[in-house]
Amino acid sequence: MPTGEPASAAADTLDVPALRDLLARREAGLADLVVVDVREDWERELHAVPGSIHLPLGRITTDGYDALPPQARGRDLVLYC
């Protein structure tokens, strides 16, 4: 997502450099986003994105928006899979 793009814009995919940029912008207070790791437990044990929230995809498909924890609601989301 290029710098200055509206928060309401959505992207289908992010590559690693774009995710790094977003995380750096979040760290600097320039972006309000939550990274939601939708992988299974064993996948997350191999590598987890620092500061991400773990929420398996199966739970999202079952519960939809209600699956999100309160701190993730109303913010931009990056789903990591």
TILOKOL-879351 format. One line per field, with one value per atom (N, C-alpha, C): atom name; residue number from 1; residue in three letters; y, z, x. Coordinates in Angstrom, 2 decimals. Example, Ala and Ser with C-alpha at 12.3 -4.5 7.8 and 13.67 -1.06 7.14 Angstrom:
atom = [N,CA,C,N,CA,C]
n = [1,1,1,2,2,2]
res = [ala,ala,ala,ser,ser,ser]
py = [-5.69,-4.50,-3.30,-2.25,-1.06,0.03]
pz = [7.80,7.80,7.80,7.08,7.14,7.87]
px = [13.19,12.30,13.20,12.85,13.67,12.90]
% end
This chain:
atom = [N,CA,C,N,CA,C,N,CA,C,N,CA,C,N,CA,C,N,CA,C,N,CA,C,N,CA,C,N,CA,C,N,CA,C,N,CA,C,N,CA,C,N,CA,C,N,CA,C,N,CA,C,N,CA,C,N,CA,C,N,CA,C,N,CA,C,N,CA,C,N,CA,C,N,CA,C,N,CA,C,N,CA,C,N,CA,C,N,CA,C,N,CA,C,N,CA,C,N,CA,C,N,CA,C,N,CA,C,N,CA,C,N,CA,C,N,CA,C,N,CA,C,N,CA,C,N,CA,C,N,CA,C,N,CA,C,N,CA,C,N,CA,C,N,CA,C,N,CA,C,N,CA,C,N,CA,C,N,CA,C,N,CA,C,N,CA,C,N,CA,C,N,CA,C,N,CA,C,N,CA,C,N,CA,C,N,CA,C,N,CA,C,N,CA,C,N,CA,C,N,CA,C,N,CA,C,N,CA,C,N,CA,C,N,CA,C,N,CA,C,N,CA,C,N,CA,C,N,CA,C,N,CA,C,N,CA,C,N,CA,C,N,CA,C,N,CA,C,N,CA,C,N,CA,C,N,CA,C,N,CA,C,N,CA,C,N,CA,C,N,CA,C,N,CA,C,N,CA,C,N,CA,C]
n = [1,1,1,2,2,2,3,3,3,4,4,4,5,5,5,6,6,6,7,7,7,8,8,8,9,9,9,10,10,10,11,11,11,12,12,12,13,13,13,14,14,14,15,15,15,16,16,16,17,17,17,18,18,18,19,19,19,20,20,20,21,21,21,22,22,22,23,23,23,24,24,24,25,25,25,26,26,26,27,27,27,28,28,28,29,29,29,30,30,30,31,31,31,32,32,32,33,33,33,34,34,34,35,35,35,36,36,36,37,37,37,38,38,38,39,39,39,40,40,40,41,41,41,42,42,42,43,43,43,44,44,44,45,45,45,46,46,46,47,47,47,48,48,48,49,49,49,50,50,50,51,51,51,52,52,52,53,53,53,54,54,54,55,55,55,56,56,56,57,57,57,58,58,58,59,59,59,60,60,60,61,61,61,62,62,62,63,63,63,64,64,64,65,65,65,66,66,66,67,67,67,68,68,68,69,69,69,70,70,70,71,71,71,72,72,72,73,73,73,74,74,74,75,75,75,76,76,76,77,77,77,78,78,78,79,79,79,80,80,80,81,81,81]
res = [met,met,met,pro,pro,pro,thr,thr,thr,gly,gly,gly,glu,glu,glu,pro,pro,pro,ala,ala,ala,ser,ser,ser,ala,ala,ala,ala,ala,ala,ala,ala,ala,asp,asp,asp,thr,thr,thr,leu,leu,leu,asp,asp,asp,val,val,val,pro,pro,pro,ala,ala,ala,leu,leu,leu,arg,arg,arg,asp,asp,asp,leu,leu,leu,leu,leu,leu,ala,ala,ala,arg,arg,arg,arg,arg,arg,glu,glu,glu,ala,ala,ala,gly,gly,gly,leu,leu,leu,ala,ala,ala,asp,asp,asp,leu,leu,leu,val,val,val,val,val,val,val,val,val,asp,asp,asp,val,val,val,arg,arg,arg,glu,glu,glu,asp,asp,asp,trp,trp,trp,glu,glu,glu,arg,arg,arg,glu,glu,glu,leu,leu,leu,his,his,his,ala,ala,ala,val,val,val,pro,pro,pro,gly,gly,gly,ser,ser,ser,ile,ile,ile,his,his,his,leu,leu,leu,pro,pro,pro,leu,leu,leu,gly,gly,gly,arg,arg,arg,ile,ile,ile,thr,thr,thr,thr,thr,thr,asp,asp,asp,gly,gly,gly,tyr,tyr,tyr,asp,asp,asp,ala,ala,ala,leu,leu,leu,pro,pro,pro,pro,pro,pro,gln,gln,gln,ala,ala,ala,arg,arg,arg,gly,gly,gly,arg,arg,arg,asp,asp,asp,leu,leu,leu,val,val,val,leu,leu,leu,tyr,tyr,tyr,cys,cys,cys]
py = [-1.18,0.00,1.23,2.04,3.22,4.22,4.97,6.01,7.02,7.43,8.42,7.83,6.53,5.91,5.90,6.18,6.24,4.93,5.03,3.85,2.93,3.47,2.65,1.79,2.04,1.26,-0.13,-1.11,-2.49,-3.05,-3.91,-4.59,-6.09,-6.78,-8.23,-8.91,-8.44,-9.03,-7.95,-8.27,-7.43,-8.31,-7.76,-8.52,-8.17,-8.86,-8.67,-7.23,-6.58,-5.18,-4.25,-4.47,-3.63,-3.86,-5.11,-5.39,-4.75,-4.86,-4.21,-2.71,-2.10,-0.67,-0.33,-1.11,-0.86,-1.03,-2.07,-2.28,-1.14,-0.64,0.50,1.75,1.95,3.10,2.96,1.74,1.50,1.82,1.35,1.58,3.08,3.84,5.29,6.07,5.35,6.01,6.62,6.21,6.77,5.89,4.71,3.80,3.10,2.96,2.26,0.98,-0.09,-1.35,-2.50,-3.59,-4.81,-5.92,-6.66,-7.83,-9.03,-9.71,-10.89,-12.11,-12.95,-14.17,-15.25,-15.65,-16.59,-18.03,-18.26,-19.60,-20.48,-21.77,-22.73,-22.58,-23.12,-23.00,-23.46,-24.62,-25.16,-24.26,-23.58,-22.67,-21.44,-20.94,-19.76,-20.05,-21.28,-21.66,-21.58,-21.78,-21.69,-20.25,-19.33,-17.91,-17.09,-16.12,-15.23,-13.79,-13.01,-11.59,-10.89,-10.19,-9.50,-8.56,-8.64,-7.77,-8.21,-9.39,-9.87,-10.55,-10.62,-11.32,-12.65,-13.72,-15.03,-15.31,-15.57,-15.88,-16.82,-18.14,-19.09,-18.79,-19.02,-18.73,-19.43,-20.65,-21.37,-20.62,-19.95,-19.17,-17.95,-17.33,-16.17,-16.60,-17.73,-18.18,-18.61,-19.07,-19.48,-18.29,-17.40,-16.32,-14.96,-14.83,-13.56,-12.44,-11.27,-10.09,-10.33,-11.12,-11.40,-12.13,-12.75,-13.45,-12.48,-11.25,-10.28,-9.84,-9.77,-9.24,-7.73,-7.16,-5.74,-4.81,-5.10,-4.19,-4.19,-5.13,-5.18,-4.57,-4.32,-3.82,-2.34,-2.01,-0.62,-0.12,-1.01,-0.62,-1.33,-0.84,-1.51,-2.87,-3.89,-5.24,-5.72,-6.41,-7.16,-8.61,-9.44,-10.87,-11.58,-12.20,-12.87,-14.37,-14.94,-16.38,-17.03]
pz = [0.00,0.00,0.00,-1.02,-1.09,0.01,0.39,1.39,0.91,1.81,1.48,0.93,0.75,0.26,1.37,1.08,2.11,2.87,4.16,5.00,4.52,3.81,3.36,2.15,1.53,0.36,0.80,0.00,0.34,-0.74,-0.34,-1.28,-1.17,-2.28,-2.24,-1.55,-1.84,-1.23,-0.92,0.03,0.36,0.25,-0.31,-0.29,1.01,1.24,2.48,2.67,1.65,1.84,2.19,1.59,1.89,3.32,3.79,5.18,6.13,5.82,6.67,6.77,5.64,5.62,6.50,6.37,7.20,8.68,9.03,10.43,10.97,10.15,10.55,10.75,9.86,9.98,11.24,11.56,12.79,14.00,13.99,15.10,15.32,14.23,14.31,14.62,14.76,15.05,13.82,12.63,11.40,10.77,11.31,10.79,11.96,11.89,12.92,12.31,12.48,11.90,12.85,12.61,13.38,12.41,12.71,11.92,12.59,11.84,12.34,11.65,12.44,11.93,11.88,10.68,10.52,10.33,10.54,10.37,11.58,11.41,12.49,13.53,14.73,15.83,15.42,14.76,14.42,13.45,12.56,11.61,12.33,13.27,14.03,14.91,15.39,16.21,15.41,14.10,13.25,13.12,12.98,12.87,13.11,13.97,14.24,13.97,13.41,13.18,14.54,14.97,16.25,16.34,17.45,17.67,16.98,16.34,15.66,16.65,16.24,17.01,16.31,17.09,16.49,16.50,15.32,15.16,13.96,14.22,13.11,12.12,10.85,9.78,9.99,10.50,10.75,11.67,12.64,13.57,12.88,12.00,11.26,10.32,9.64,8.71,9.45,10.68,11.48,12.11,12.76,13.56,12.88,11.76,11.05,11.92,11.83,12.55,14.06,14.57,16.01,16.51,15.62,16.03,16.41,15.90,16.19,17.64,18.27,19.64,19.60,20.71,20.74,20.22,20.49,20.05,18.54,17.83,16.37,15.64,16.34,15.70,15.35,14.16,13.72,13.26,13.11,12.65,11.34,10.63,9.42,9.82,9.03,9.32,8.20,8.59,7.66,8.08,7.20,7.49,6.97,7.88,7.53,7.44,6.27,6.11,5.43]
px = [0.85,0.00,0.89,0.85,1.71,1.40,2.42,2.25,1.22,0.33,-0.67,-1.96,-2.01,-3.24,-4.27,-5.52,-6.55,-6.66,-7.00,-7.13,-8.23,-9.21,-10.32,-9.97,-8.83,-8.43,-7.99,-8.31,-7.94,-7.04,-6.15,-5.27,-5.53,-5.38,-5.55,-4.39,-3.18,-1.99,-0.96,-0.11,1.05,2.28,3.34,4.58,5.33,6.43,7.18,7.64,8.21,8.63,7.45,6.30,5.14,4.66,4.68,4.30,5.30,6.59,7.61,7.37,7.02,6.74,5.54,4.49,3.30,3.62,4.38,4.74,5.60,6.51,7.34,6.48,5.53,4.61,3.76,3.32,2.56,3.42,4.65,5.58,5.83,5.87,6.10,4.82,3.70,2.44,1.77,2.22,1.68,0.60,0.39,-0.63,-1.29,-2.59,-3.35,-3.88,-3.13,-3.53,-3.23,-3.92,-3.72,-3.38,-2.32,-1.98,-2.63,-3.49,-4.19,-3.58,-2.95,-2.32,-3.39,-3.80,-4.90,-4.42,-3.13,-2.59,-2.91,-2.70,-2.91,-1.80,-2.02,-1.06,0.34,0.44,1.76,2.50,1.77,2.41,2.94,2.18,2.57,3.78,3.89,5.05,6.35,6.27,7.46,7.94,6.99,7.31,6.04,6.15,5.02,5.45,4.55,4.81,4.71,5.76,5.71,4.51,3.79,2.65,1.37,1.41,0.20,-0.74,-1.99,-3.02,-3.26,-3.31,-3.56,-5.06,-5.59,-7.01,-7.13,-7.21,-7.25,-8.38,-8.08,-9.03,-10.36,-10.34,-11.58,-12.53,-11.97,-12.81,-13.40,-12.64,-13.15,-14.27,-14.08,-15.12,-16.38,-16.24,-17.39,-18.09,-17.31,-17.89,-17.87,-17.15,-17.09,-16.51,-17.10,-16.62,-16.58,-17.50,-17.56,-16.32,-15.56,-14.34,-13.23,-13.30,-12.24,-12.27,-11.09,-11.05,-11.31,-11.75,-12.10,-11.01,-9.74,-8.67,-8.48,-9.08,-8.94,-10.14,-11.20,-12.42,-12.31,-12.78,-12.77,-11.41,-10.46,-9.13,-8.82,-7.81,-7.37,-6.77,-7.06,-6.58,-5.68,-4.62,-3.78,-3.91,-4.44,-4.57,-3.33,-2.60,-1.35,-1.61,-1.32,-1.55,-0.37]
% end
